[in-house]
Structure formats: C-alpha cells, structure tokens
Amino acid sequence: MTTDGPPNSVIGRALTLLTAFRAGDEELSLAELARRTGVPKPTAHRLLGELAGWGVVERVDGGWRLGMALFELGQRAPGQRSLREAAAPYLSDLFEATHETVHLAVPDGVEVVYVEKLTTRRGPAVGSRVGGRMPAYCTGVGKVLLAFGPPERLAAVVAAGLRRRTPRTVVAPGLLADELARIREQGLAVEHEESTVGIACVAAPVLAGGPHAVAAISITGWANRLDTGRLGPAVRTAALGLSRVLRSTMAE
C-alpha cells in the first residue's frame, strides 16, 4: 500500500514491506516494493534479506514473495484458527448443498479478511484468497459486517472513501446507510456486481452473543446464474449454526 512515507523504525519498515503484498501478488520486484512503501531500495533490499533469513519472505527470479514462515505464524493465531475449525462443518455443508464458492470472512479496519474459502470449478474465478483483503462497502461479507458492526466502523469506511469499482458499486454514503439498514432487518446481504463485474453473492452474519458480528459467511457465483433469493436461507442457516457453536463455546 502507498503511504505518505515509511515508518521511522526498522520494525515498522519491515512490516510495511510485508503488507505491501496485495491479493493476487505472487511476487513483487524490489523496485515495486520500494515504490509502494516509500522505503528506499537499498534499505528495502537489506530488510528483505534479513526477513528472508527468518523465512518470512523468499527470493525468486522476479523479486520477492511471502515465505512459508509467515503462513505458519498465521496458523498459530488462536482466534482465527478456532473460528475456522468451528466453521469447517458448516462451510462444508453449505458448499455441498450449493456447489458455489463459500467464504468465511472477518472485519479488519475498513476491509474484510478472508479466513477460509471453498472453491468450485464451475464458478467464476473470484479474486479472493485466504488471508486476502477486500473493501467492506462493496462485498457481501463486508456489508454484513458493516450492518452488524459498530457505527465507528461504517464511519471509518465512509471517511476512507467509497471508490467505484464497477458501474454498480454504491458510492453514496446515504444509499449505503439505507442498504445496511435493510440488511439488519433481513439478516442477509446481497451483492450483485458491486465489487467485480459478473459476480454476485449472498452473505449472513455470524453473531457470538454480542450485538456485533464476529464474522460473515457467503456464497459467490456467476451473477447471471446465482439465485440469491433461493440460496439465502442456506447461507443464513450455516451462519446461525456457527453462531450457536461460538456462543456455547464462550459460555463454557
């Protein structure tokens, strides 16, 4: 990501280099990493060399890619690991019932982070990936997490700007607020070609006892084929099942 300037600390600059990798970036050149982060090329080269010694990044012919050690560290994050484990049977059942791409996502700032994804060959090539990010305001899971989230989250999203990604993206704050109110009432969010042309999805919130959603479950498919009205109840059932498990776990 592009910033006004790199952090002053070594740790800050190293983390800036790591977070410069975006969804779909298999590898980045040193020049591109320096451009995205503002870290001078000599400094970036030195830091990447140290990170490579820890296995956090790897040197490849085209530049650099994230290393396996980073993936292994992510797997040790207890919150998301336990969420994925609890969600596994519900996501699997939803996948078998719909034969569409299934996502599990959590909120992080003005974006959503995908923590699980089950993919079907018959569906479109969705740009999401486990560990990847998407904007909250134009994705099904994101809109659910905004609708069932604290007001500060929506305020931050609006303040960051609602960029038009497709002709259908909602970029007016008032219209987005009206849609989120309907989502709270219906318990489902529908996205129709707002984040990506040709793709639609339907999502439901995962509630663990509090007023705010801790995660969201969705199914995604071709916009001209996905019947969100028919499949919405299946998504809601999966989200309710996971919600019950999380509530019972917290009560123990």
Summary of the structure (lengths in Angstrom):
residues: 252
radius of gyration: 19.1
end to end distance: 41.0
largest distance: 55.7
contacts: 812
relative contact order: 0.11
helix: 46%
strand: 20%
